[in-house]
């Protein structure tokens, strides 16, 4: 069965410091992996995705994520956090043979303090 | 063009009443998805449309929930005889077609509160 785990409910980081939001997945075959961000009272906004190719994917707002097949992980990173990055982040996986569904993690709340 | 829109943005209803939630996908997008986001939870898949047909209804939590899509565009999610546990944010998303690589684009959601 497909699943996604975000082991941290909350991540706290100081502005200017690097941030990492963790995601691990379980899926048969080669996964398609996505990160979304949700600001308060808003829908989800697409950040980046990994389909194939280079394991390091760059996305919106300076975010990047690294696909690690051996560790089945797709951690979201940013070299220097901004207060405006504070939001709820969701990792999602989609099996290439089952385009009906995204499997979402439970979300990680990122708090960036000035 | 415009993104995915949903209406109403907020809905308060009494237990036992029926509600209809509407989703307008991005023009030209043939795939449409409904999700439910409960407080402190991730997204729960409800139903997927490709065109007007719904090949996957597996996520609908009970027979009180139904959805339709007409003209390959607008979709309506109906909850009959609402219960308090139905309170959640209902999110709609669309994508261009059948590819697994495609990104889903989400609407702002409808926040439903059942009293």
Contacts between the chains, C-beta under 8 A, distances in Angstrom:
chain1	res1	chain2	res2	distance
A	32	B	100	5.5
A	32	B	101	6.0
A	34	B	103	7.1
A	36	B	106	7.5
A	41	B	108	7.6
A	42	B	108	5.8
A	42	B	109	7.9
A	43	B	4	7.3
A	43	B	6	8.0
A	43	B	91	6.0
A	43	B	106	3.9
A	43	B	107	5.2
A	43	B	108	4.4
A	43	B	109	5.4
A	44	B	43	7.8
A	44	B	91	7.0
A	44	B	93	7.7
A	44	B	106	4.2
A	45	B	106	7.3
A	46	B	103	5.0
A	46	B	104	7.6
A	46	B	105	7.0
A	49	B	101	7.6
A	49	B	103	6.3
A	51	B	101	4.9
A	90	B	42	6.6
A	90	B	43	6.9
A	92	B	43	8.0
A	94	B	100	5.5
A	95	B	100	7.3
A	96	B	100	4.8
A	97	B	100	7.6
A	98	B	100	7.5
A	99	B	31	8.0
A	99	B	98	6.1
A	99	B	99	6.6
A	99	B	100	4.0
A	99	B	102	7.6
A	100	B	48	4.7
A	100	B	55	6.8
A	100	B	56	4.4
A	101	B	45	5.2
A	101	B	48	6.9
A	101	B	56	7.0
A	101	B	59	7.9
A	102	B	33	7.7
A	102	B	43	7.5
A	102	B	45	7.1
A	102	B	104	6.4
A	103	B	45	7.8
A	104	B	35	7.9
A	104	B	42	4.5
A	104	B	43	4.1
A	105	B	42	5.7
A	106	B	41	6.5
A	106	B	42	4.1
A	107	B	41	7.9
A	107	B	42	5.5
